[in-house]
Amino acid sequence: MSGALLHTIFDVLAWLGAAAAAYGLTRRGLRFPAQSLALPYIAALVFGAGLGAYLFGSANLWLSGQSGIARSVEGALAGGIVAIELYKWTAGINVRTGARFALPLAVGIAIGRLGCYFAGLDDFTYGTPTTLPFGHDFGDGVLRHPVQLYESAAMAVFALVYVLAALNRNAFTITNGFCLALAYYGAQRFLWEFLKPYGTLIGPFTLFHLLSLSILLYAGVMLATASKARRLQSELLA
């Protein structure tokens, strides 16, 4: 089976896994802002995420001396954030609406990165050469950091911790879960970028280094300004 086909299969599994995660939380009685299910909201999210995915993915190829069109999950995340914030501003929505997407985001990335791993060299998400025993040969005879697996494992850990907190009805984690997911994702992605062969933009930093820092900063501001959540079951049950 080709790497491209495996990548597509895992992309589908990532979407299904994210949907199952969202459904499972609602089945457990957790309540999230209703605005995040409105059609205009979803349309803005899909448009922003799609635009960001191709814009940043393709820009990274260009900065790395390669041609073509590419997608980036971090670009999709950044584009979705900007689009939703603009939509909320124009629609006069003042509440924070991302809580529903914390676990789906972590699950989707954890599964989707496996597809990047199986896609091999064509996906351009592999790491730099390494002499470590767990280095992986993607087909060119060079052992490289399997950074896709690093990221997949990191997001799986977040998903597990989030589920345990949600089952324990931890109000702060549930209410601010998306910002926590963003902060965690931005931090771990920033670290893995040092192990990727991407072209640098400023000093030793790549485009995705800077994007990771931007996402981390956004999450930090959102968490710092969040209202203190009360641990009341009545606020969490539908």
Number of C-alpha atoms within 10 A of each C-alpha: 6 9 17 16 13 18 21 15 13 22 20 16 17 24 18 16 23 23 17 14 23 19 13 13 18 14 11 13 13 19 18 22 13 9 16 18 12 9 10 14 17 15 14 21 23 17 16 22 25 19 19 25 22 19 18 24 22 20 19 24 18 16 15 16 10 13 12 9 14 17 20 21 19 22 24 23 21 22 24 23 20 16 22 24 17 14 17 18 11 9 11 9 12 9 9 18 21 18 20 25 20 25 30 24 24 29 28 26 26 26 25 24 25 21 26 27 23 20 22 22 16 12 16 15 20 25 23 18 17 15 11 10 8 11 17 21 16 19 9 8 8 14 19 20 24 24 23 22 18 17 21 21 17 18 25 19 15 20 22 14 13 21 17 12 16 21 13 10 17 18 19 18 21 24 27 23 22 25 25 23 25 22 23 19 23 24 16 16 22 20 13 17 20 15 17 19 15 24 17 15 15 10 6 9 15 22 19 23 21 15 19 25 16 15 22 24 15 17 22 16 12 17 18 10 9 14 11 12 14 12 12 11 13 8 14 19 13 12
